[in-house]
């Protein structure tokens, strides 16, 4: 089954805040999610305590470690937020309160 990846407004804003080389690297890491949204146990974890299927993808780059939060509805992967590891806990608290599936711009 092939999945479609959609970025929420928050995720697009997060991505644009990073340097171009980091943006490209992050986008490259999202491509495999289209064919398998649960690639490796070490890089993807299911987030507990959320009303919808929500996951965290760990993206390790030379510059920093990032967290990409996404939810799945039918065959669509909604990228909710992309943040540095140090900001992940704060963002996770906000994700718990969003409506899902989110509206896209």
OpenMM code with the backbone's topology and positions (N, CA, C; nanometers):
from openmm import Vec3, app, unit

residues = "UNK UNK UNK UNK UNK UNK UNK UNK UNK UNK UNK UNK UNK UNK UNK UNK UNK UNK UNK UNK UNK UNK UNK UNK UNK UNK UNK UNK UNK UNK UNK UNK UNK UNK UNK UNK UNK UNK UNK UNK UNK UNK UNK UNK UNK UNK UNK UNK UNK UNK UNK UNK UNK UNK UNK UNK UNK UNK UNK UNK UNK UNK UNK UNK UNK UNK UNK UNK UNK UNK UNK UNK UNK UNK UNK UNK UNK UNK UNK UNK UNK UNK UNK UNK UNK UNK UNK UNK UNK UNK UNK UNK UNK UNK UNK UNK UNK UNK UNK UNK UNK UNK UNK UNK UNK".split()
positions = [
    Vec3(0.0845, -0.1183, 0.0000),
    Vec3(0.0000, 0.0000, 0.0000),
    Vec3(0.0888, 0.1243, 0.0000),
    Vec3(0.0592, 0.2158, -0.0874),
    Vec3(0.1343, 0.3403, -0.0973),
    Vec3(0.0611, 0.4487, -0.0185),
    Vec3(0.1354, 0.5230, 0.0615),
    Vec3(0.0786, 0.6313, 0.1412),
    Vec3(0.1120, 0.7654, 0.0766),
    Vec3(0.0240, 0.8607, 0.0969),
    Vec3(0.0470, 0.9981, 0.0519),
    Vec3(0.0942, 1.0779, 0.1721),
    Vec3(0.1930, 1.1638, 0.1531),
    Vec3(0.2444, 1.2466, 0.2624),
    Vec3(0.1980, 1.3902, 0.2418),
    Vec3(0.1290, 1.4443, 0.3425),
    Vec3(0.0846, 1.5840, 0.3413),
    Vec3(0.1456, 1.6556, 0.4613),
    Vec3(0.1909, 1.7767, 0.4385),
    Vec3(0.2512, 1.8579, 0.5444),
    Vec3(0.1498, 1.9606, 0.5937),
    Vec3(0.1312, 1.9688, 0.7241),
    Vec3(0.0431, 2.0700, 0.7812),
    Vec3(0.1120, 2.2059, 0.7742),
    Vec3(0.0360, 2.3094, 0.7986),
    Vec3(0.0917, 2.4450, 0.7990),
    Vec3(0.2055, 2.4565, 0.8998),
    Vec3(0.1869, 2.3978, 1.0173),
    Vec3(0.2904, 2.4016, 1.1208),
    Vec3(0.4181, 2.3323, 1.0769),
    Vec3(0.4044, 2.2187, 1.0084),
    Vec3(0.5211, 2.1443, 0.9615),
    Vec3(0.5962, 2.2226, 0.8531),
    Vec3(0.5217, 2.2867, 0.7641),
    Vec3(0.5857, 2.3669, 0.6580),
    Vec3(0.6614, 2.4842, 0.7204),
    Vec3(0.5997, 2.5475, 0.8179),
    Vec3(0.6649, 2.6598, 0.8871),
    Vec3(0.7914, 2.6121, 0.9581),
    Vec3(0.7824, 2.4971, 1.0251),
    Vec3(0.9003, 2.4401, 1.0921),
    Vec3(1.0119, 2.4141, 0.9924),
    Vec3(0.9764, 2.3524, 0.8809),
    Vec3(1.0759, 2.3150, 0.7804),
    Vec3(1.1453, 2.4376, 0.7223),
    Vec3(1.0684, 2.5424, 0.6941),
    Vec3(1.1266, 2.6645, 0.6361),
    Vec3(1.2220, 2.7356, 0.7315),
    Vec3(1.2111, 2.7084, 0.8606),
    Vec3(1.2983, 2.7722, 0.9592),
    Vec3(1.4395, 2.7123, 0.9587),
    Vec3(1.4563, 2.5961, 0.8974),
    Vec3(1.5864, 2.5302, 0.8944),
    Vec3(1.6647, 2.5732, 0.7699),
    Vec3(1.7982, 2.5622, 0.7742),
    Vec3(1.8782, 2.5894, 0.6542),
    Vec3(1.8402, 2.4938, 0.5404),
    Vec3(1.8653, 2.5347, 0.4185),
    Vec3(1.8260, 2.4581, 0.2993),
    Vec3(1.8807, 2.3155, 0.3028),
    Vec3(2.0070, 2.2971, 0.3407),
    Vec3(2.0640, 2.1623, 0.3415),
    Vec3(1.9925, 2.0716, 0.4422),
    Vec3(1.9518, 2.1273, 0.5562),
    Vec3(1.8772, 2.0505, 0.6559),
    Vec3(1.7378, 2.0185, 0.6022),
    Vec3(1.6742, 2.1146, 0.5355),
    Vec3(1.5426, 2.0912, 0.4757),
    Vec3(1.5476, 1.9734, 0.3792),
    Vec3(1.6480, 1.9737, 0.2913),
    Vec3(1.6618, 1.8661, 0.1924),
    Vec3(1.6814, 1.7313, 0.2603),
    Vec3(1.7650, 1.7286, 0.3617),
    Vec3(1.7912, 1.6031, 0.4327),
    Vec3(1.6659, 1.5510, 0.5017),
    Vec3(1.5910, 1.6400, 0.5637),
    Vec3(1.4674, 1.5991, 0.6309),
    Vec3(1.3666, 1.5456, 0.5295),
    Vec3(1.3512, 1.6161, 0.4171),
    Vec3(1.2577, 1.5699, 0.3141),
    Vec3(1.2987, 1.4338, 0.2582),
    Vec3(1.4279, 1.4119, 0.2419),
    Vec3(1.4762, 1.2821, 0.1942),
    Vec3(1.4398, 1.1698, 0.2912),
    Vec3(1.4417, 1.2005, 0.4196),
    Vec3(1.4092, 1.0995, 0.5216),
    Vec3(1.2596, 1.0692, 0.5268),
    Vec3(1.1757, 1.1593, 0.4737),
    Vec3(1.0307, 1.1340, 0.4752),
    Vec3(0.9863, 1.0461, 0.3582),
    Vec3(1.0628, 1.0420, 0.2517),
    Vec3(1.0229, 0.9673, 0.1322),
    Vec3(0.9968, 0.8187, 0.1602),
    Vec3(1.0807, 0.7502, 0.2381),
    Vec3(1.0515, 0.6078, 0.2652),
    Vec3(0.9198, 0.5841, 0.3395),
    Vec3(0.8669, 0.6855, 0.4063),
    Vec3(0.7394, 0.6694, 0.4769),
    Vec3(0.6251, 0.6399, 0.3807),
    Vec3(0.6387, 0.6828, 0.2542),
    Vec3(0.5335, 0.6586, 0.1554),
    Vec3(0.5063, 0.5095, 0.1378),
    Vec3(0.6092, 0.4290, 0.1423),
    Vec3(0.5905, 0.2853, 0.1236),
    Vec3(0.5825, 0.2098, 0.2562),
    Vec3(0.6387, 0.2668, 0.3627),
    Vec3(0.6349, 0.2012, 0.4931),
    Vec3(0.6395, 0.3063, 0.6033),
    Vec3(0.5233, 0.3438, 0.6589),
    Vec3(0.5225, 0.4484, 0.7611),
    Vec3(0.5768, 0.4038, 0.8971),
    Vec3(0.6149, 0.2766, 0.9083),
    Vec3(0.6704, 0.2245, 1.0336),
    Vec3(0.8043, 0.1557, 1.0045),
    Vec3(0.9047, 0.2297, 0.9553),
    Vec3(1.0251, 0.1652, 0.9030),
    Vec3(1.1086, 0.0858, 1.0029),
    Vec3(1.1607, 0.1479, 1.1049),
    Vec3(1.2491, 0.0790, 1.1985),
    Vec3(1.2085, 0.1119, 1.3411),
    Vec3(1.2107, 0.0136, 1.4254),
    Vec3(1.1730, 0.0345, 1.5653),
    Vec3(1.2607, 0.1397, 1.6322),
    Vec3(1.3853, 0.1505, 1.5905),
    Vec3(1.4761, 0.2453, 1.6550),
    Vec3(1.4511, 0.3895, 1.6130),
    Vec3(1.3970, 0.4101, 1.4944),
    Vec3(1.3773, 0.5471, 1.4469),
    Vec3(1.2325, 0.5941, 1.4566),
    Vec3(1.1381, 0.5019, 1.4635),
    Vec3(0.9968, 0.5395, 1.4726),
    Vec3(0.9378, 0.4830, 1.6003),
    Vec3(0.8679, 0.5686, 1.6737),
    Vec3(0.7985, 0.5245, 1.7946),
    Vec3(0.6545, 0.5736, 1.7895),
    Vec3(0.5638, 0.4880, 1.8363),
    Vec3(0.4236, 0.5275, 1.8482),
    Vec3(0.4110, 0.6136, 1.9734),
    Vec3(0.3407, 0.7253, 1.9596),
    Vec3(0.3190, 0.8156, 2.0726),
    Vec3(0.1942, 0.7688, 2.1471),
    Vec3(0.2082, 0.7455, 2.2742),
    Vec3(0.0960, 0.6979, 2.3557),
    Vec3(0.0192, 0.8162, 2.4139),
    Vec3(-0.1075, 0.7925, 2.4461),
    Vec3(-0.1890, 0.8943, 2.5107),
    Vec3(-0.2493, 0.9964, 2.4161),
    Vec3(-0.2529, 0.9646, 2.2872),
    Vec3(-0.3105, 1.0551, 2.1874),
    Vec3(-0.4273, 0.9827, 2.1205),
    Vec3(-0.5325, 1.0575, 2.0868),
    Vec3(-0.6571, 1.0002, 2.0363),
    Vec3(-0.6448, 0.9380, 1.8973),
    Vec3(-0.5421, 0.9713, 1.8238),
    Vec3(-0.5267, 0.9215, 1.6878),
    Vec3(-0.3908, 0.8532, 1.6746),
    Vec3(-0.3705, 0.7717, 1.5704),
    Vec3(-0.2405, 0.7061, 1.5528),
    Vec3(-0.1317, 0.8102, 1.5229),
    Vec3(-0.0461, 0.8333, 1.6191),
    Vec3(0.0580, 0.9353, 1.6072),
    Vec3(0.1939, 0.8714, 1.6309),
    Vec3(0.2915, 0.9138, 1.5501),
    Vec3(0.4248, 0.8554, 1.5556),
    Vec3(0.5309, 0.9646, 1.5533),
    Vec3(0.6500, 0.9273, 1.5991),
    Vec3(0.7634, 1.0178, 1.5980),
    Vec3(0.8757, 0.9518, 1.5200),
    Vec3(0.9262, 1.0215, 1.4190),
    Vec3(1.0397, 0.9744, 1.3413),
    Vec3(1.1634, 1.0502, 1.3875),
    Vec3(1.2656, 0.9770, 1.4275),
    Vec3(1.3915, 1.0393, 1.4677),
    Vec3(1.4784, 1.0563, 1.3430),
    Vec3(1.5271, 1.1779, 1.3225),
    Vec3(1.6114, 1.2078, 1.2077),
    Vec3(1.7453, 1.2567, 1.2608),
    Vec3(1.8476, 1.1752, 1.2437),
    Vec3(1.9826, 1.2103, 1.2898),
    Vec3(2.0622, 1.2680, 1.1740),
    Vec3(2.1021, 1.3927, 1.1885),
    Vec3(2.1869, 1.4582, 1.0895),
    Vec3(2.3164, 1.5006, 1.1580),
    Vec3(2.4143, 1.5407, 1.0807),
    Vec3(2.5420, 1.5846, 1.1392),
    Vec3(2.5227, 1.7051, 1.2302),
    Vec3(2.4351, 1.7963, 1.1890),
    Vec3(2.4168, 1.9218, 1.2621),
    Vec3(2.3397, 1.9039, 1.3917),
    Vec3(2.2388, 1.8169, 1.3914),
    Vec3(2.1476, 1.8076, 1.5048),
    Vec3(2.0626, 1.6817, 1.4882),
    Vec3(1.9824, 1.6544, 1.5882),
    Vec3(1.8848, 1.5460, 1.5814),
    Vec3(1.7465, 1.6092, 1.5831),
    Vec3(1.6611, 1.5638, 1.4920),
    Vec3(1.5285, 1.6218, 1.4767),
    Vec3(1.4218, 1.5171, 1.5032),
    Vec3(1.3028, 1.5651, 1.5341),
    Vec3(1.1865, 1.4800, 1.5534),
    Vec3(1.0771, 1.5257, 1.4577),
    Vec3(1.0276, 1.4317, 1.3798),
    Vec3(0.9181, 1.4581, 1.2874),
    Vec3(0.7972, 1.3828, 1.3423),
    Vec3(0.6938, 1.4567, 1.3791),
    Vec3(0.5722, 1.3964, 1.4333),
    Vec3(0.4710, 1.3828, 1.3211),
    Vec3(0.4118, 1.2649, 1.3095),
    Vec3(0.3121, 1.2446, 1.2044),
    Vec3(0.1986, 1.1552, 1.2524),
    Vec3(0.0839, 1.1754, 1.1902),
    Vec3(-0.0334, 1.0937, 1.2166),
    Vec3(-0.0785, 1.0292, 1.0876),
    Vec3(-0.1530, 0.9196, 1.1019),
    Vec3(-0.1980, 0.8456, 0.9848),
    Vec3(-0.3499, 0.8347, 0.9876),
    Vec3(-0.4104, 0.8663, 0.8737),
    Vec3(-0.5542, 0.8505, 0.8560),
    Vec3(-0.5763, 0.7873, 0.7197),
    Vec3(-0.6273, 0.6650, 0.7183),
    Vec3(-0.6458, 0.5864, 0.5959),
    Vec3(-0.5110, 0.5700, 0.5283),
    Vec3(-0.4925, 0.6230, 0.4076),
    Vec3(-0.3633, 0.6090, 0.3398),
    Vec3(-0.2895, 0.7431, 0.3301),
    Vec3(-0.3183, 0.8325, 0.4229),
    Vec3(-0.2528, 0.9638, 0.4229),
    Vec3(-0.1702, 0.9794, 0.5502),
    Vec3(-0.0462, 1.0186, 0.5328),
    Vec3(0.0423, 1.0519, 0.6444),
    Vec3(0.0435, 1.2033, 0.6551),
    Vec3(0.0008, 1.2529, 0.7705),
    Vec3(0.0013, 1.3967, 0.7959),
    Vec3(0.1235, 1.4303, 0.8801),
    Vec3(0.2170, 1.5038, 0.8211),
    Vec3(0.3321, 1.5503, 0.8978),
    Vec3(0.2835, 1.6694, 0.9789),
    Vec3(0.2855, 1.6545, 1.1104),
    Vec3(0.2285, 1.7547, 1.1997),
    Vec3(0.3299, 1.8620, 1.2382),
    Vec3(0.4486, 1.8210, 1.2784),
    Vec3(0.5526, 1.9158, 1.3198),
    Vec3(0.6887, 1.8524, 1.2952),
    Vec3(0.7895, 1.9377, 1.2751),
    Vec3(0.9284, 1.8955, 1.2606),
    Vec3(1.0106, 1.9874, 1.3497),
    Vec3(1.0718, 1.9306, 1.4524),
    Vec3(1.1418, 2.0138, 1.5499),
    Vec3(1.2740, 1.9502, 1.5906),
    Vec3(1.3582, 2.0337, 1.6495),
    Vec3(1.4828, 1.9854, 1.7069),
    Vec3(1.4493, 1.8988, 1.8280),
    Vec3(1.5351, 1.8066, 1.8599),
    Vec3(1.5112, 1.7165, 1.9726),
    Vec3(1.4825, 1.7935, 2.1012),
    Vec3(1.5520, 1.9040, 2.1213),
    Vec3(1.5352, 1.9796, 2.2460),
    Vec3(1.3961, 2.0415, 2.2592),
    Vec3(1.3257, 2.0636, 2.1469),
    Vec3(1.1912, 2.1218, 2.1495),
    Vec3(1.0804, 2.0175, 2.1411),
    Vec3(1.1159, 1.8916, 2.1281),
    Vec3(1.0174, 1.7865, 2.1020),
    Vec3(0.9148, 1.7714, 2.2141),
    Vec3(0.9573, 1.7771, 2.3378),
    Vec3(0.8650, 1.7556, 2.4493),
    Vec3(0.7569, 1.8637, 2.4545),
    Vec3(0.7981, 1.9882, 2.4313),
    Vec3(0.7026, 2.0998, 2.4315),
    Vec3(0.6011, 2.0844, 2.3181),
    Vec3(0.6468, 2.0486, 2.2016),
    Vec3(0.5596, 2.0313, 2.0855),
    Vec3(0.4648, 1.9130, 2.1066),
    Vec3(0.5156, 1.8092, 2.1689),
    Vec3(0.4335, 1.6911, 2.1929),
    Vec3(0.3121, 1.7252, 2.2790),
    Vec3(0.3289, 1.8128, 2.3761),
    Vec3(0.2156, 1.8552, 2.4587),
    Vec3(0.1086, 1.9238, 2.3735),
    Vec3(0.1508, 2.0016, 2.2746),
    Vec3(0.0571, 2.0705, 2.1855),
    Vec3(-0.0128, 1.9730, 2.0900),
    Vec3(0.0588, 1.8722, 2.0449),
    Vec3(0.0021, 1.7746, 1.9513),
    Vec3(-0.1129, 1.6998, 2.0163),
    Vec3(-0.1048, 1.6775, 2.1443),
    Vec3(-0.2107, 1.6049, 2.2151),
    Vec3(-0.3462, 1.6750, 2.2039),
    Vec3(-0.3447, 1.8051, 2.1755),
    Vec3(-0.4687, 1.8828, 2.1732),
    Vec3(-0.5194, 1.9190, 2.0342),
    Vec3(-0.4561, 1.8692, 1.9284),
    Vec3(-0.4991, 1.9078, 1.7937),
    Vec3(-0.6159, 1.8233, 1.7453),
    Vec3(-0.6899, 1.8794, 1.6503),
    Vec3(-0.7953, 1.8036, 1.5829),
    Vec3(-0.7293, 1.7201, 1.4737),
    Vec3(-0.7775, 1.5988, 1.4565),
    Vec3(-0.7178, 1.5109, 1.3568),
    Vec3(-0.8295, 1.4453, 1.2771),
    Vec3(-0.8167, 1.4358, 1.1440),
    Vec3(-0.7063, 1.4857, 1.0643),
    Vec3(-0.7042, 1.6377, 1.0571),
    Vec3(-0.5849, 1.6931, 1.0470),
    Vec3(-0.5723, 1.8396, 1.0483),
    Vec3(-0.6123, 1.9001, 0.9133),
    Vec3(-0.6436, 2.0282, 0.9184),
    Vec3(-0.6695, 2.1012, 0.7944),
    Vec3(-0.5357, 2.1398, 0.7346),
    Vec3(-0.5273, 2.1324, 0.6034),
    Vec3(-0.4048, 2.1689, 0.5326),
    Vec3(-0.4274, 2.3013, 0.4618),
    Vec3(-0.3194, 2.3762, 0.4478),
    Vec3(-0.3341, 2.5046, 0.3778),
    Vec3(-0.3030, 2.4900, 0.2310),
] * unit.nanometer
topology = app.Topology()
chain = topology.addChain("A")
for resn in residues:
    res = topology.addResidue(resn, chain)
    for name in ("N", "CA", "C"):
        topology.addAtom(name, app.Element.getBySymbol(name[0]), res)
